[in-house]
Amino acid sequence: MTIRDMTLCLFMSPIPYHRGGWRMPGNRSGEVTSLSFVADIARAAERAGLDAIFLGDRLTVEPAEATDPYISKFEPVTTLSALAAVTKHIGLAGTISTSFTEPFNVARYLASLDHLSGGRAAWNIVTSVSGNGNFTQPLGGHSERYAVAEEYLEVVTALWDSWADDAITNDVESGRWGRPERIHRVDFQGKYFRVAGPLNAPRPPQGWPVLVQAGSSAEGIEFASKWAELVFTAQNGLEDARRFYQTLKSSAERRGRGADHVRILPGILPIIGETEQAAREIAAMLAERIDVEAGRQSLSSFLADVDLSGLALDEPIPTDILPRPEDVEGGRSRYGLFYAMAHREGYTLRQLIYERVIASGHLVVVGTPQQVADKMEEWFRAGACDGFNIEVSHLGAGLDALTDGLIPELRARGLFRTHYTEGGTLRGNLGLPRPAGRRASYG
């Protein structure tokens, strides 16, 4: 891999990211709970040579949202484990919360996935912004959630490192499968966690599964600059994206990390047609299929449960009803993006609903494969990103336009690699270093 290659992931919900996409021809919405459905999407992404598929997650649901299949969420580790058996090369990234899971369990889940997939696992680390009603553990404030996550990562990575790379000998003649002196307790004692260890599984093939993070708040940036190797972010303006990119890269470099070892991937939702006019017609068809009132409820929940029920759709939201971003405990960075749209740009309620249900604040590009590639190349060469987390507007023709139109166009421009590393891990395909075990010199 060269530094000129974009890193490209496919966001799987597994339904289309655009909330009108499930009603388009070829949507397969009746199959959202089947393995064949998600397997077909994963294999299409692999045929296109994408670096990874990414499975997001959500831990709460409102029955009123059942008008939209977006309500249905597969548990990521279970799903990715199944997809490991029907793919060979593509990375498998999934979301797991540090607020509602135990570090030892997560270390096991991801070590198992990494072994079973041949070194293709990645973990999207989230602190969660809701869900406490479904769990015994309380959900702390914004800063405390990141303090928990910091300690959580110390525990999980120590557990992965509790087995040295050479701990297994499989020496049948001597009767020694493993070397006890190369397996170590962790004995972690912290403010939030106490974990003895060691892990009950060998060190993952990648050393550590690739670490992914998506927070863009001040705490999120600091956390990412220390831990993250892929950073998913919502940016819909070039200059804002460049500032975020420079801030995070500088913070990582101050920690002694190589700038290319932290890849920043804004979300992008391309709506692609053979001509610009055809693409605009597809975008209009998608917009017509949005349930605006369901979108109003979704936006209200997203905007810190502000009551939007009595507001006119085509009038700007009164900005005095919106709390300041610094006063919001959940999803602060993404909330701030919508707050700016309302305050700075004067978006109407309908416009904000569309922003929420079409791409949730990510970049939307409508046009031909060449026009979409132009925008992606502009951001890439301007130092606004290292690639993209690509969202599917709709399945069938929408996914085909991405895999058979956009990706070949990027490849023809020399912006994306032509093949996977033979027998390689996700780290190998991305050109990321394999972490050295912290106990490698012990024993």
Secondary structure as GFF3:
##gff-version 3
##sequence-region A 1 443
A	DSSP	beta_strand	7	12	.	.	.	ID=ss1
A	DSSP	three_ten_helix	21	23	.	.	.	ID=ss2
A	DSSP	three_ten_helix	29	31	.	.	.	ID=ss3
A	DSSP	alpha_helix	35	47	.	.	.	ID=ss4
A	DSSP	beta_strand	52	55	.	.	.	ID=ss5
A	DSSP	three_ten_helix	63	67	.	.	.	ID=ss6
A	DSSP	three_ten_helix	69	71	.	.	.	ID=ss7
A	DSSP	alpha_helix	76	84	.	.	.	ID=ss8
A	DSSP	beta_strand	91	97	.	.	.	ID=ss9
A	DSSP	alpha_helix	103	116	.	.	.	ID=ss10
A	DSSP	beta_strand	121	126	.	.	.	ID=ss11
A	DSSP	three_ten_helix	132	134	.	.	.	ID=ss12
A	DSSP	alpha_helix	142	160	.	.	.	ID=ss13
A	DSSP	beta_strand	168	171	.	.	.	ID=ss14
A	DSSP	beta_strand	176	178	.	.	.	ID=ss15
A	DSSP	three_ten_helix	180	182	.	.	.	ID=ss16
A	DSSP	beta_strand	188	189	.	.	.	ID=ss17
A	DSSP	beta_strand	194	195	.	.	.	ID=ss18
A	DSSP	beta_strand	210	213	.	.	.	ID=ss19
A	DSSP	alpha_helix	218	227	.	.	.	ID=ss20
A	DSSP	beta_strand	230	233	.	.	.	ID=ss21
A	DSSP	alpha_helix	238	254	.	.	.	ID=ss22
A	DSSP	three_ten_helix	259	261	.	.	.	ID=ss23
A	DSSP	beta_strand	263	272	.	.	.	ID=ss24
A	DSSP	alpha_helix	276	288	.	.	.	ID=ss25
A	DSSP	alpha_helix	292	302	.	.	.	ID=ss26
A	DSSP	three_ten_helix	319	321	.	.	.	ID=ss27
A	DSSP	three_ten_helix	325	327	.	.	.	ID=ss28
A	DSSP	alpha_helix	332	343	.	.	.	ID=ss29
A	DSSP	alpha_helix	349	358	.	.	.	ID=ss30
A	DSSP	beta_strand	363	367	.	.	.	ID=ss31
A	DSSP	alpha_helix	369	381	.	.	.	ID=ss32
A	DSSP	beta_strand	387	391	.	.	.	ID=ss33
A	DSSP	alpha_helix	397	400	.	.	.	ID=ss34
A	DSSP	pi_helix	401	406	.	.	.	ID=ss35
A	DSSP	alpha_helix	407	412	.	.	.	ID=ss36
A	DSSP	alpha_helix	426	430	.	.	.	ID=ss37
###
